[in-house]
Each structure stands twice: as C-alpha cells, then as structure tokens.
Amino acid sequence: MHAQLFGFEFEKVEEFERMKFTDRFLWQSVLLSVAVLLTFSLSFSLASASMTETYAVNKPLTRPMLFAPGVVSTADDEFGGTFTPDGQSFYFVKRTQSTLRSNLMVICVSHYRDGQWTEPEIASFSGKYKDLDPFVSPDGAKLFFVSTRPRNANPKRDTDIWYVEKLATGWGEPKNVGAPVNSEASELSCSVTRDGTLYFVSNRKGGLGTGEL
C-alpha cells in the first residue's frame, strides 16, 4: 500500500501495517494539538494581516493567527511545532488526512527565507516510522523527538524518546535516550531546559494515572 505526502508516493513498510497506537493519552495529546490549530484558524479569519507579514515584527500580536497558512498549516493535520534558537527553522509533525490511526506521521521542517516560509520538507532523520513531538534544545545542538522506531530488529508498539545531534553537514543518526527515561510503556512530549533537564510524559507503571509528567 502507498500513501501520498507533498506529491510523493511513500510505501508503507510492513511494520506500519502491524503497528496501531492504542495508548489513549497519545491521541489525547494529538487531539489537543489539532484543537489548538483549529482555534488559531478561527482567529485568523478575523485578522487582516497574514503570518508572513507579521512574523518578523518585534511586538506582541493582539490575537492568535494561523501560522504560515497554505505552507505549514494546510488541509492535512499539522501539530507539535518547535523553532530553532534563531527562529529561522520550524520543525513540526505532519499527518495526511485520515483517521486517528493514520500510519503516515513524519517530522517536517520549513525555513524562513526572504520574508517567507519555505515549502516543508521531510526531516533527514524521519519518514520511515511514526515520528512526532519534535523539540529543539535551547542551544540548538540536539533535536529530541518521539518515535515507534525499533531499538533492535523487533517492531515496537509503544513510543520512545530519541534524539539527533547537530553536525556540520546537518543532523546525525537518531539515538535512543535509553533507560531510565524510556521504559516498556510509551514516552511522549519531551522538552529540555538549558541545564539539560528532560521533561516528558510517560504511561509507565507506578503513576497515579495515564500520562504522568
């Protein structure tokens, strides 16, 4: 089977067909992100200026505005955005129009050049597995993300936190954060402070509910 994104055909690997996200808190996170984008879309209909015109303005906006309409924000599902420290690159998750169990979920990047955002491209480390929740570290040296990619030859049903390091030629190969951060349950929604502290959501045993911070 194939799926289409940005006009290109992608073959769904066998692992995609077998993997199904069953963790309720994962989809709650996705639905919340989509709801935020829909709220922005509604607010944008009341605004007179486009995001392209206001992005470089050094003052607060008076109302929420749809981000990069027609470029980043499209008829597909976009969520989980993160900027590089210089504000010139924007990484986000894109999922094709489908049900909540869509098997095509990738991390994309758009760059701010000549006063406008470029056509998004799939990040060099993404495109094969379900990847989501990107977060660029405050120093820009690492990009953390969540993925179902296997740590060994066996396919995974849960999500782990991974990261890539910034090299002179771009991003390096994905590395699993490992234990004790990752567990046999799903980890999601990671963020990193300047001192290296990692915050994330987990569904591991021992918590008080589903999706503990």
Secondary structure as UniProt FT lines:
FT   STRAND          2..5
FT   TURN            6..7
FT   STRAND          8..11
FT   HELIX           14..18
FT   HELIX           24..44
FT   TURN            45..46
FT   HELIX           51..54
FT   TURN            55..56
FT   TURN            70..72
FT   STRAND          77..83
FT   TURN            85..86
FT   STRAND          89..95
FT   TURN            100..101
FT   STRAND          105..113
FT   TURN            114..115
FT   STRAND          116..117
FT   STRAND          121..122
FT   TURN            124..125
FT   STRAND          131..136
FT   TURN            138..139
FT   STRAND          142..147
FT   STRAND          160..167
FT   TURN            168..169
FT   STRAND          170..171
FT   STRAND          175..176
FT   TURN            179..181
FT   STRAND          187..192
FT   TURN            194..195
FT   STRAND          198..202
FT   TURN            205..206
//
